Amino acid sequence: MIIDENAINSFILDFVLIDKNFSVRELLEVDPKTREMLDSLNTDVLGLLMPQLVEEYGANKNIDLMVSLSHALISEKLDSSKVSGF
């Protein structure tokens, strides 16, 4: 079996063209076993590594990790940068 790089590039391109972002909070809410982890996604916990987060945003504020490869979703957040790639 040979997997050509074009197959991988095609998959990545399809993934990039989906105007969807993925949220760690949303993923954890799906399974009752992982819902307990939601309590750990806050500024207090991340503040142990980055204390300035607690100073800037306050204590015990919810945080989320968002992942997206869609240029449409991130281009408006990058005022002075050009979105590269596809």
C-alpha positions in Angstrom: 0.0 0.0 0.0 1.4 3.4 -1.0 0.0 6.6 0.4 0.9 9.5 -1.8 1.5 13.0 -0.3 -1.4 14.2 -2.5 -3.8 12.1 -0.5 -2.6 13.7 2.7 -2.7 17.2 1.2 -6.2 16.5 0.0 -7.4 15.5 3.5 -5.7 18.6 5.0 -7.3 20.9 2.4 -10.7 19.5 3.1 -10.1 20.0 6.9 -9.0 23.6 6.3 -12.0 24.5 4.1 -14.4 23.5 6.9 -15.5 26.7 8.6 -15.6 25.1 12.0 -13.6 25.5 15.2 -13.2 22.8 17.8 -13.6 23.6 21.5 -12.0 21.6 24.3 -14.9 22.6 26.5 -17.5 21.3 24.0 -15.6 18.0 23.6 -15.3 17.5 27.4 -19.0 18.2 27.9 -20.0 15.3 25.6 -18.9 12.5 27.9 -20.0 12.5 31.6 -16.7 11.0 32.6 -14.8 14.0 31.3 -17.2 16.7 32.5 -15.4 16.9 35.8 -12.3 18.2 33.9 -14.3 21.3 33.0 -13.7 22.6 36.5 -10.0 22.6 35.8 -10.3 24.8 32.7 -10.1 28.2 34.5 -7.6 31.0 35.0 -6.6 29.8 38.5 -5.2 26.5 37.1 -3.5 28.1 34.1 -2.4 31.0 36.3 0.1 28.6 38.0 2.0 28.7 34.7 1.1 32.2 33.6 0.2 34.4 36.6 -0.5 37.4 34.4 -3.7 35.7 33.2 -5.2 35.9 36.7 -4.0 39.5 37.0 -5.5 40.5 33.6 -8.8 38.5 33.6 -9.5 37.7 37.2 -9.6 34.6 39.4 -11.6 31.5 38.6 -12.7 32.6 35.1 -13.5 29.9 32.6 -11.0 29.3 29.7 -11.3 27.3 26.6 -8.8 26.1 24.0 -10.1 26.6 20.4 -8.6 24.9 17.4 -9.4 25.9 13.8 -7.6 25.7 10.5 -10.2 27.8 8.7 -8.8 31.1 7.5 -12.3 32.6 7.5 -12.5 32.1 11.3 -9.1 33.5 12.1 -8.4 36.2 9.5 -10.5 38.9 11.2 -8.5 38.3 14.4 -5.2 39.0 12.7 -5.4 42.7 11.8 -1.7 43.2 10.8 -0.9 39.7 9.5 -1.6 38.0 6.2 -3.1 34.5 6.5 -0.8 32.2 4.5 -1.3 28.8 3.1 -4.3 27.5 1.2 
